[in-house]
Amino acid sequence: MSSAARVLCLSLLLLLAVSPAATAAERWSLAPSGGGRPSFYGEGPAGTVLEDTVSVTNRSGAPVTVRLRGAGVTFKDDTVRVPARTRADVPFTVTVPTTDRAVEIVARDTDGDERRVRGQLRVTVPELSALTVEQVRVSGDRIAYELVNRGTTPIAPRLAVRADGVFGRVLDRAPRTLPVELPPGSRTRLDEPWPDRPALDAVDVRLTVTAAGGVRDTAQVSVRFVPWGAVTGVAGCAGAALGAWSVVRHRRRRRPYDGEVAEAERPDRQAELTGAGT
């Protein structure tokens, strides 16, 4: 036998050995219905029931019976007999959970062979823009505050600041866009510089925050500015003056009556006390 004939025979033997296994492996398949979809995908608000269809395709010359299963998946028929060279489309439903998660549908035939197809469920929520401004306080020469995104969409806030004192307005800043974007559910601490705040005044500070979609919130804090250094100095002077006045008053109260000489100051009284007489 020539070398070419030997190569041809060897090739035929390899094909005969491999072909039955390949045919057995591909005799049936599982895929999302409609074609062209490698996996399932569904989205909606939590609790929404979604409908779809999975296809079992039998390419062999004999019927195939498969059993379908999937966590959270309900099939119209979970056991399907597919005739030879036929495709069976099986409707199913799945409920959107409260958080995004993956799903998997598994089909198993009577010989124990399995096919799997994956899916992804995404929870959608209605778009809601909501923002609050909280914890406003004045510390030194800064106005501190917190912004809380209470909606479901990112927010680019705008801030306006106003402060009114006893004798009129002491701060008025027009709305401006802040250099931050607040993700849904986030809380962000910010502050505003106020280097020229009053030294002595009672002030109401108001912060107004706005954003696209009609978002608006206002918060206010009252603060009193007192120059404690000057107050301490004045109090010290007043205390010293009061102390001096008390000393003077005390001395005046201890002086003898007018026209009298204290006995301890009389010379003759001192002589008597010494006993120096003859």
C-alpha positions in Angstrom: 0.0 0.0 0.0 1.3 3.4 -1.0 2.0 6.1 1.5 -0.8 8.2 0.1 -3.3 5.4 0.5 -2.1 4.8 4.1 -2.7 8.5 4.9 -6.2 8.4 3.4 -7.1 5.3 5.4 -5.9 6.8 8.6 -7.9 10.0 7.9 -11.1 7.9 7.3 -10.5 6.0 10.6 -10.1 9.3 12.5 -13.3 10.7 11.0 -15.3 7.6 11.9 -14.0 7.7 15.4 -14.7 11.4 15.9 -18.0 11.9 14.0 -20.3 9.8 16.4 -19.1 11.8 19.4 -19.6 15.1 17.7 -23.0 14.1 16.6 -24.0 13.0 20.1 -22.7 16.3 21.6 -24.7 18.4 19.1 -27.9 16.4 18.8 -29.9 19.0 20.7 -29.3 22.5 22.0 -30.8 25.2 24.2 -31.0 28.9 23.4 -33.2 32.0 23.8 -36.0 32.0 21.3 -35.8 34.4 18.3 -32.3 33.7 17.3 -29.2 35.9 17.7 -29.5 36.2 21.4 -26.7 34.5 23.4 -28.5 35.1 26.7 -31.6 36.4 28.3 -32.0 40.0 29.5 -34.9 41.6 31.3 -35.6 44.8 33.3 -38.4 46.5 35.1 -39.5 47.7 38.5 -39.1 45.2 41.4 -42.0 42.7 41.4 -42.7 43.0 37.7 -43.4 39.6 36.0 -41.5 39.3 32.7 -42.3 36.8 29.9 -39.9 35.1 27.5 -39.4 31.9 25.6 -36.6 29.3 25.5 -36.1 27.0 22.6 -35.0 23.3 22.6 -33.8 22.3 19.2 -33.4 18.5 18.4 -31.1 18.0 15.4 -30.9 14.2 15.8 -32.9 11.5 14.2 -34.6 10.4 17.4 -36.9 12.2 19.9 -35.3 13.9 22.9 -37.0 14.5 26.2 -35.6 17.3 28.4 -36.5 18.7 31.8 -36.1 22.4 32.4 -35.3 24.2 35.7 -34.2 27.6 36.9 -34.2 29.5 40.2 -37.1 31.9 40.2 -38.2 30.8 36.7 -41.6 29.3 36.0 -42.1 27.3 32.8 -45.3 26.6 31.0 -44.1 23.0 30.7 -41.0 22.0 32.6 -40.7 18.6 30.8 -40.7 18.7 27.0 -40.5 15.9 24.4 -39.0 17.2 21.2 -39.4 15.0 18.1 -36.5 14.4 15.7 -35.3 17.4 13.7 -37.8 19.7 15.5 -37.7 22.7 17.7 -39.8 23.2 20.8 -40.4 26.8 22.1 -41.2 26.8 25.8 -42.7 30.0 27.4 -41.6 31.0 30.9 -42.0 33.9 33.3 -39.6 35.4 35.9 -40.2 38.1 38.5 -37.8 41.0 38.7 -36.2 40.9 42.2 -35.4 43.9 44.4 -31.8 43.9 43.3 -30.0 43.1 40.0 -29.1 39.4 39.7 -28.2 36.7 37.2 -30.5 33.8 36.3 -29.8 30.5 34.6 -32.0 28.0 32.8 -30.8 24.4 32.7 -32.1 21.7 30.5 -31.2 18.0 31.1 -32.1 15.0 28.9 -32.7 11.4 29.9 -29.1 10.5 29.3 -27.9 13.1 31.8 -26.6 15.6 29.2 -27.2 19.3 30.2 -27.4 22.5 28.4 -27.4 25.9 30.1 -28.3 29.5 29.1 -27.7 32.5 31.3 -29.7 35.7 31.8 -29.6 39.0 33.6 -32.4 40.8 35.5 -32.0 44.5 36.2 -34.2 46.5 38.5 -35.4 49.8 37.2 -36.7 52.6 39.5 -38.7 55.7 38.5 -36.5 58.8 38.1 -36.9 61.0 41.1 -34.9 64.2 41.9 -34.9 65.2 45.5 -32.4 67.1 47.6 -32.2 68.5 51.1 -29.7 70.9 52.8 -29.0 70.1 56.4 -26.8 70.7 59.4 -26.1 74.4 58.6 -23.7 76.0 61.1 -21.3 78.9 61.3 -17.8 78.1 62.6 -15.2 80.8 62.5 -15.2 82.4 59.1 -16.9 79.5 57.3 -20.5 78.3 56.8 -20.6 74.5 57.0 -23.6 72.4 55.7 -24.5 69.0 54.3 -26.3 68.1 51.1 -28.3 64.9 50.8 -29.5 63.4 47.5 -32.7 61.7 48.4 -33.7 60.9 44.8 -32.8 58.3 42.3 -30.8 60.4 39.8 -27.5 62.3 40.1 -27.8 65.9 41.0 -25.6 69.0 40.2 -26.6 71.5 42.9 -26.7 75.3 42.8 -26.2 77.3 46.0 -27.4 80.8 47.1 -26.4 82.3 50.4 -28.0 85.2 52.3 -27.5 86.6 55.8 -29.5 89.3 57.5 -28.4 91.1 60.6 -30.0 93.5 63.0 -29.2 96.5 60.7 -29.8 94.8 57.4 -28.3 92.3 54.9 -24.7 91.4 55.6 -24.2 88.7 53.0 -25.9 88.1 49.6 -24.4 85.5 47.1 -26.2 84.8 43.9 -26.9 81.2 42.9 -23.9 79.4 41.5 -23.3 75.8 40.4 -21.2 73.9 43.0 -18.2 71.9 41.7 -19.7 68.5 42.8 -22.2 66.0 41.5 -24.2 64.1 44.1 -24.9 60.4 43.4 -28.3 59.0 44.5 -28.5 58.4 48.2 -25.2 60.3 49.0 -24.5 62.8 51.8 -21.8 65.4 51.1 -20.3 67.9 53.6 -19.4 71.3 52.2 -18.6 74.8 53.4 -18.7 78.4 52.3 -16.0 81.0 53.2 -17.1 84.1 55.0 -14.0 86.1 55.7 -15.8 89.4 56.2 -18.5 88.3 58.7 -19.6 91.0 61.2 -17.8 91.3 64.5 -20.9 92.3 66.5 -24.3 91.3 65.2 -27.2 88.8 65.4 -27.5 87.2 62.0 -29.9 84.8 60.3 -28.0 82.8 57.7 -30.1 81.2 54.9 -28.9 78.6 52.4 -31.0 77.8 49.3 -30.1 74.8 47.1 -31.6 74.2 43.6 -31.1 71.7 40.8 -32.6 70.7 37.5 -36.1 69.2 37.6 -37.5 71.7 40.0 -35.4 70.6 43.0 -35.3 73.2 45.8 -34.6 73.2 49.5 -33.8 75.9 52.1 -32.2 75.7 55.5 -31.5 78.5 58.0 -29.4 79.0 61.2 -29.2 82.0 63.6 -25.9 83.1 65.0 -24.7 85.9 67.2 -21.3 87.4 66.8 -19.6 88.9 69.9 -16.0 90.2 70.1 -15.1 88.3 73.2 -11.6 89.8 73.4 -13.0 93.3 73.6 -15.7 92.2 76.0 -13.1 90.6 78.3 -11.0 93.7 78.2 -14.0 95.9 79.2 -15.0 93.5 81.9 -11.4 93.5 83.2 -11.4 97.4 83.4 -14.8 97.4 85.0 -13.6 94.9 87.6 -10.5 96.9 88.4 -12.5 100.1 88.7 -15.0 98.4 90.9 -12.2 97.0 93.1 -10.6 100.4 93.5 -13.9 101.9 94.4 -14.5 99.2 97.0 -11.1 99.9 98.6 -11.7 103.6 98.8 -15.1 103.1 100.2 -13.8 100.6 102.8 -11.1 103.1 103.9 -13.6 105.9 104.3 -15.8 103.8 106.4 -12.9 103.0 108.9 -11.9 106.8 109.4 -12.8 108.3 113.0 -15.6 110.8 113.4 -14.7 114.4 112.6 -13.3 116.3 115.6 -12.1 113.3 117.5 -8.6 111.8 117.9 -8.3 108.1 118.4 -7.1 107.0 121.7 -4.3 105.0 120.3 -3.0 108.3 118.7 -2.9 110.5 121.9 0.7 111.2 123.2 -0.4 111.2 126.8 -2.1 107.9 126.4 1.1 106.4 125.0 3.1 107.7 128.0 0.6 106.1 130.4 1.0 102.8 128.7 4.8 102.8 128.9 4.8 103.7 132.6 7.7 106.2 132.2 6.4 108.8 134.7 8.2 109.8 138.0 
